């Protein structure tokens, strides 16, 4: 009898533990079954409920894609944590671009105030590097890199609420459109960080030097390629002054490449203030427009 009593006591204890565990895990923590609180777009996505579905892509004021989750970038990181809805957006966007070959895309990457001075590879800020990471996801889905330009935007908050934005336009841009800047190896752009304000003395930063090393290697193996360097300015000053300044900066960059050992033909030109990549309404936008463009072509 004593043995039976002990066994019954142990059995009751096991049942009580099971009921208590169910109450804590399922009723309090909501971790059982397919309850709404435990259903995410991705099994590894524990923060799905705090990523708003606010990505909307338009063409000529017509909504093309809408209601997708914002991308998520950890602090100081370039690559996003891609969740199921992010991949669905990229799949749908690739399908749209494939079906509409006359369209081009601009991807704008954001960075936090605390990330303002950070750079990545040949990119002069994390916004461009993050935009390029998204571009490469589209390239992997069959979209030509040449159809996707990059831009960047400084966020006013550490929350980085809109880390990636998309803009659709036609391949044949209208005169009032801003210039689509590629930021690819054969069509790379560097800002005026390589020049003092109102100066044409080229003082290359680390990002340009990394790029120049690759250009030297490439041109040695491809002597039939030439380099076209194009200077751009903001709209401060008159047209003639800015055209001249752009030309001087392009020439200064050419001389630097020659000293580094580039043997290929290098030509220079200037667009002055005529091809802004952003409206000249803020200091940040003016810095975008003060740039030097390097184009490699046969």
Protein Blocks (a to p, Z undefined) as FASTA:
>chain_A
ZZmmmmmmmmmmmmmmmmmmmmmmmmmnopgcjbfklpcfbfklmklmmmccfbccdeeh
iafbghiacddddehiabdcddfklmmmmmmmmmmmmmmmmbccdddddddfklmmpceh
jbfbfklmmmmmmmmmmmmnopafklpccdddddfbfklmalbccddddfbdcfkbccdd
fkpaklccddfklpcehiabdcddfklmmmmmmmmmmmmmmmmbccdddddddfedcfkl
mmmmmmmmmmmmmmmmmmnopabdcddddekjmlccbdcfbfklmmmmmccdddddZZ
